[in-house]
Amino acid sequence: MLLIALVALLVAGTGIVLIPRDSGTPPVVPISETARARALEDTLRLRETAAALPPQGAPDASRAALADAVTLLTTQAQALLVVPEATPTGPPVSPQATAGSSTRAAFIAELGASGTQRLADARESDGGIARLLAAVGSAQVLEAEKLAGAWELPVPTPPASQTPAATPPAATPPPATPPAASCPSASPTPEPESATTDTALAATVRMHQEAVYAYQVALKRLDAAAARTAVKALADHEVLLQQVEALTRANCGDVPATEAGYRLPGQFTKDPASALAALETSALPVLGDLVALSTAETRTWAVDGLLAAARRSLGWGADVPALPGLALDAGDLPPLPAPGPASGPASSTSTAGTTTAGTNTPSTSTPATSTPSTTTPGTNTPGTSKDVPSRAG
């Protein structure tokens, strides 16, 4: 006892602090960061596979399709390299990822499966990372479908394990609005420019209200074939409008009133199909905002809606960007690191912006941002955002 007392007195007198030995347990990597790292790994592997595929059939068309896929995957890999600050990183991912199967059918299947997995991960990730994953997944799924059509191969079907069971059918509205007693009697009205779930839902409601009006006007000016496509799209927007109104009420938000009419660009008279393509493209950043600023059922609905809107815009002949729902300049993305054993997403931390994973208000300086884009949601003049990088159609 005397010896212990002397040691304690010595420690206190000299200011020595006894620090317990490090247990060696690594820090827990957030789900969002794990999903981002896996997305980067898959995208790099798919990029290597696409670059190694030999051209077949018509050489020019085949090379163009492959070059388009490589460009898409390169842009996505650059966006996925950006690591949010103060976020633990997972195991390094080397840009020298081994290419997958060398057949076109296998590449299409792998690309579609990767896109479906990214969409599933977006439902569970945080804020800006969710928006980034939803953008990557939507573009990869659509690129797989596009290549399948160009190469006359079967459209890939995602495995049952990758199909979210909780996703409601497109034509089924969300559950009934909760009783008014569950919402506060008087809730503060959010600022129109604030980035909140309420403002994102309101912008999405206005977007679908305008789309319903625009399709009703366009139906009178389209030829028979295009009119059939427009009839289906109009029905989709009417159902989606009902769904997002129900989600707004469930979130205790105010549903914007439908206006008597909306100002449409002159393009609707001269080329209604192109105007509808621009309308659907302008919806992408609106839905991207909702993905980043929502959770749970609303997030799932927004992720599904982003893919559907991108598919509709592609159907009208628009060029779907490499990252639909994100407004950014591809020139601002960090370059892919040179191949090497030390390369990986962790090495790009110094190029990251100020986005913090796990927040619902991502920064405006990284591709994982959820700050509303320069395309104003719900405006009366639909159009595409000039900041969104496009790839060749």
C-alpha positions in Angstrom: 0.0 0.0 0.0 2.9 2.3 0.8 4.4 1.7 -2.6 1.2 2.4 -4.4 0.8 5.7 -2.4 4.3 6.7 -3.3 3.7 6.0 -7.0 0.5 8.0 -7.0 2.2 10.9 -5.2 5.0 10.8 -7.8 2.6 10.8 -10.7 0.6 13.7 -9.3 3.7 15.7 -8.5 5.3 15.4 -11.9 2.1 15.8 -13.9 2.4 12.5 -15.7 -0.8 11.3 -17.2 -1.3 7.5 -17.6 -3.0 6.8 -21.0 -4.6 3.4 -21.4 -3.2 1.4 -24.3 -5.1 1.8 -27.6 -7.4 -1.2 -28.1 -6.6 -1.2 -31.8 -10.3 -1.1 -32.7 -10.6 1.0 -35.9 -13.2 3.8 -36.0 -16.7 2.9 -37.3 -17.1 3.9 -40.9 -20.5 5.5 -41.6 -22.9 3.7 -43.8 -22.9 6.6 -46.3 -19.1 6.5 -46.6 -19.1 2.7 -47.1 -21.7 3.1 -49.8 -19.7 5.8 -51.5 -16.5 3.8 -51.5 -18.3 0.7 -52.9 -19.9 2.9 -55.6 -16.4 4.2 -56.5 -14.9 0.7 -56.7 -17.7 -0.6 -58.9 -17.6 2.4 -61.2 -13.9 2.2 -61.7 -14.2 -1.5 -62.5 -17.0 -0.9 -65.0 -14.9 1.9 -66.6 -12.0 -0.5 -67.1 -14.4 -3.1 -68.5 -16.0 -0.6 -71.0 -12.6 0.6 -72.1 -11.4 -3.0 -72.8 -14.5 -4.1 -74.8 -13.7 -4.7 -78.4 -15.9 -2.9 -81.0 -18.4 -5.1 -82.8 -20.8 -4.6 -85.7 -20.7 -1.1 -87.2 -17.3 0.2 -86.0 -18.3 3.9 -85.8 -21.5 3.3 -83.9 -19.9 0.7 -81.6 -17.0 2.9 -80.7 -19.3 5.9 -80.0 -21.5 3.8 -77.7 -18.4 2.5 -75.8 -16.8 6.0 -75.6 -20.1 7.3 -74.3 -20.1 4.7 -71.5 -16.5 5.4 -70.6 -17.2 9.1 -70.4 -20.2 8.6 -68.2 -18.3 6.3 -65.8 -15.3 8.6 -65.7 -17.4 11.6 -64.7 -19.1 9.5 -62.0 -15.9 8.1 -60.6 -14.5 11.7 -60.4 -17.6 12.8 -58.5 -17.4 9.8 -56.2 -13.7 10.6 -55.4 -14.7 13.6 -53.3 -14.6 12.6 -49.6 -16.6 14.7 -47.2 -14.3 16.4 -44.6 -14.1 14.8 -41.1 -15.5 11.6 -42.4 -13.6 8.3 -41.8 -12.7 6.6 -45.0 -13.0 3.0 -45.8 -10.3 0.8 -47.3 -8.5 2.4 -50.2 -9.9 1.6 -53.6 -7.4 1.4 -56.4 -8.1 2.9 -59.8 -6.4 -0.3 -61.1 -9.6 -2.2 -60.3 -9.7 -5.5 -62.3 -12.0 -5.3 -65.3 -15.0 -7.6 -65.2 -16.3 -9.9 -67.9 -15.3 -8.9 -71.4 -18.6 -9.7 -73.1 -21.1 -7.0 -73.9 -24.0 -8.8 -72.3 -22.1 -9.3 -69.0 -21.1 -5.6 -69.0 -24.7 -4.5 -69.4 -25.8 -6.8 -66.6 -23.0 -5.5 -64.3 -23.8 -1.9 -65.1 -27.5 -2.3 -64.5 -26.8 -4.2 -61.2 -24.4 -1.4 -60.1 -27.0 1.3 -60.8 -29.7 -0.6 -58.9 -27.4 -1.0 -55.9 -26.6 2.7 -55.9 -30.3 3.5 -55.8 -30.8 1.1 -52.9 -27.9 2.7 -51.0 -29.3 6.2 -51.7 -32.4 5.3 -49.7 -30.2 4.6 -46.6 -27.4 7.2 -46.9 -27.2 10.7 -45.5 -28.1 13.9 -47.3 -25.7 14.9 -50.0 -24.2 11.4 -50.4 -27.7 10.0 -51.0 -28.2 12.6 -53.7 -24.9 11.6 -55.3 -25.7 7.9 -55.2 -29.2 8.4 -56.6 -27.7 10.4 -59.5 -25.0 7.8 -60.2 -27.5 4.9 -59.9 -30.1 6.5 -62.2 -27.6 7.2 -64.9 -26.1 3.8 -64.8 -29.5 2.0 -65.0 -30.5 4.2 -68.0 -27.1 3.7 -69.7 -27.5 -0.1 -69.3 -30.9 0.1 -70.9 -29.6 2.3 -73.7 -26.7 0.0 -74.5 -29.0 -3.0 -74.5 -31.2 -1.4 -77.1 -28.2 -0.2 -79.2 -26.6 -3.7 -79.1 -29.9 -5.6 -79.4 -29.3 -7.4 -76.1 -31.8 -8.1 -73.3 -32.5 -5.3 -70.9 -30.9 -6.2 -67.6 -33.2 -7.2 -64.8 -31.9 -6.5 -61.2 -31.6 -9.5 -58.9 -34.5 -9.9 -56.4 -32.0 -9.1 -53.5 -31.4 -5.6 -55.0 -35.1 -4.7 -55.5 -36.2 -2.8 -52.5 -39.3 -4.5 -51.0 -40.5 -1.3 -49.4 -40.8 0.6 -52.7 -44.5 1.1 -53.4 -45.9 0.6 -57.0 -45.7 3.7 -59.1 -49.5 4.0 -59.3 -50.2 3.5 -55.6 -50.4 6.7 -53.6 -48.6 6.8 -50.2 -50.5 5.9 -47.0 -53.3 8.2 -46.0 -52.4 11.5 -44.5 -52.2 11.3 -40.7 -54.9 13.1 -38.7 -54.5 16.8 -38.2 -54.1 16.2 -34.5 -50.6 14.7 -35.2 -49.4 18.0 -36.7 -48.9 21.3 -34.7 -51.9 23.6 -34.9 -49.7 26.4 -36.3 -46.3 25.7 -37.9 -43.9 28.4 -39.0 -43.9 29.0 -42.8 -40.4 28.1 -44.1 -38.4 30.7 -46.1 -38.8 30.1 -49.8 -35.0 30.0 -50.3 -34.3 27.7 -47.3 -33.2 24.2 -47.9 -35.7 22.1 -45.9 -37.9 19.1 -46.5 -40.9 21.4 -46.6 -39.5 23.6 -49.3 -38.3 20.7 -51.3 -41.7 19.0 -51.2 -43.4 22.3 -52.1 -41.1 22.7 -55.1 -41.9 19.1 -56.2 -45.6 19.7 -55.9 -45.3 22.9 -58.1 -43.2 21.0 -60.6 -45.8 18.3 -61.1 -48.6 20.8 -61.2 -46.9 22.6 -64.0 -46.1 19.3 -65.8 -49.8 18.3 -65.7 -50.7 21.6 -67.3 -47.9 21.4 -69.9 -48.9 17.9 -71.0 -52.5 18.9 -71.4 -51.5 21.8 -73.6 -49.0 19.7 -75.6 -51.5 16.9 -76.4 -53.3 19.1 -78.8 -50.1 19.8 -80.8 -48.4 16.3 -80.9 -48.7 13.7 -83.7 -50.4 10.4 -82.9 -47.3 8.5 -81.8 -46.0 11.2 -79.6 -49.5 11.9 -78.2 -49.7 8.3 -76.9 -46.4 8.8 -75.0 -47.7 12.1 -73.7 -51.0 10.5 -72.5 -49.0 8.0 -70.4 -46.7 10.7 -69.0 -49.7 12.9 -68.1 -51.3 10.0 -66.2 -47.9 9.4 -64.4 -47.7 13.1 -63.4 -51.3 13.2 -62.1 -50.6 10.2 -59.9 -47.2 11.6 -58.8 -48.9 14.9 -57.9 -51.4 13.1 -55.7 -48.5 11.2 -54.0 -46.3 14.2 -53.3 -49.3 16.1 -52.0 -50.0 13.3 -49.5 -46.4 13.2 -48.5 -46.4 17.0 -47.9 -49.5 16.7 -45.6 -47.8 13.7 -43.8 -44.8 16.0 -43.2 -47.2 18.7 -41.8 -46.4 21.0 -44.7 -48.7 23.2 -46.7 -49.6 22.0 -50.2 -49.2 24.8 -52.8 -52.4 25.7 -54.5 -52.7 24.9 -58.2 -52.6 27.9 -60.4 -55.2 28.6 -63.1 -52.5 28.5 -65.8 -48.7 28.5 -66.3 -46.6 30.4 -68.7 -45.1 28.0 -71.2 -42.2 28.8 -73.6 -42.8 29.5 -77.2 -41.1 26.2 -78.0 -44.4 24.4 -77.0 -46.0 25.8 -80.2 -43.1 25.1 -82.6 -41.7 21.8 -81.1 -43.8 20.5 -78.3 -41.8 17.2 -78.0 -38.5 19.1 -77.4 -40.4 21.4 -74.9 -41.5 18.3 -73.0 -38.0 17.0 -73.0 -36.8 20.3 -71.4 -39.6 20.2 -68.9 -38.7 16.7 -67.7 -35.0 17.6 -67.6 -35.8 20.6 -65.4 -37.4 18.3 -62.9 -34.2 16.4 -62.2 -32.6 19.0 -59.8 -35.9 19.5 -58.1 -36.1 15.8 -57.3 -32.4 15.7 -56.4 -33.0 18.4 -53.8 -35.8 16.2 -52.3 -33.6 13.2 -52.2 -31.0 15.1 -50.2 -33.4 16.8 -47.8 -35.8 14.0 -47.0 -35.7 10.7 -45.2 -37.6 7.4 -44.9 -40.7 7.1 -47.2 -40.2 10.5 -48.8 -36.6 9.7 -49.6 -37.6 6.4 -51.3 -40.3 8.2 -53.3 -37.8 10.9 -54.4 -35.2 8.3 -55.5 -37.7 6.4 -57.6 -39.0 9.7 -59.0 -35.6 10.9 -60.0 -35.0 7.7 -62.1 -38.5 8.0 -63.6 -38.0 11.6 -64.6 -34.7 10.9 -66.2 -36.2 8.1 -68.1 -39.1 10.3 -69.3 -36.6 13.0 -70.4 -34.6 10.4 -72.3 -37.8 9.2 -74.0 -38.4 12.7 -75.3 -34.9 12.8 -76.8 -33.1 14.8 -74.1 -29.5 14.0 -73.2 -29.5 12.7 -69.7 -26.5 14.1 -67.8 -23.9 11.8 -66.1 -25.2 12.9 -62.8 -29.0 13.6 -63.1 -30.2 15.7 -60.2 -26.9 17.4 -59.6 -26.0 20.8 -61.0 -22.2 21.0 -61.3 -19.5 21.6 -63.8 -17.6 18.5 -64.7 -14.4 20.6 -65.0 -14.5 21.3 -61.3 -14.3 17.6 -60.4 -11.0 16.2 -59.3 -9.0 14.1 -61.8 -8.8 10.4 -61.3 -5.5 9.6 -59.5 -2.7 8.0 -61.5 -2.7 4.2 -61.1 -0.6 3.1 -58.2 -0.7 1.0 -55.0 -1.4 4.1 -52.9 -4.1 5.5 -55.0 -7.7 5.5 -53.7 -10.4 7.7 -52.5 -8.6 8.4 -49.3 -5.8 10.1 -51.2 -8.3 12.6 -52.6 -9.4 14.0 -49.3 -7.3 17.1 -49.8 -9.5 18.0 -52.8 -12.8 17.6 -51.0 -15.1 20.4 -50.3 -16.8 21.4 -47.1 -19.7 19.0 -47.3 -20.3 17.0 -44.1 -21.8 13.6 -44.5 -24.8 12.9 -42.4 -26.4 16.4 -42.7 -29.5 17.3 -44.6 -28.0 20.6 -45.9 -25.0 19.7 -48.0 -22.5 22.3 -49.1 -22.6 23.9 -52.5 -18.9 23.1 -53.2 -19.1 19.4 -53.9 -21.1 17.1 -56.1 -22.8 15.7 -53.0 -24.5 18.9 -52.4 -28.2 19.3 -51.8 -28.3 23.0 -52.2 -31.0 23.7 -54.9 -29.6 24.2 -58.3 -29.7 27.2 -60.5 -32.9 25.8 -62.1 -35.6 27.2 -60.0 -38.1 24.4 -59.0 -41.7 25.0 -60.0 -41.1 28.0 -62.3 -43.4 28.8 -65.1 -40.7 28.5 -67.7 -39.2 25.0 -67.6 -35.7 24.5 -68.9 -32.5 22.7 -68.3 -29.8 23.8 -66.0 -26.8 24.9 -67.9 -24.5 23.7 -65.1 -25.4 20.0 -65.5 -22.8 18.2 -67.6 -24.4 16.2 -70.4 -23.1 13.3 -72.4 -23.6 12.5 -76.0 -26.9 10.9 -76.7 
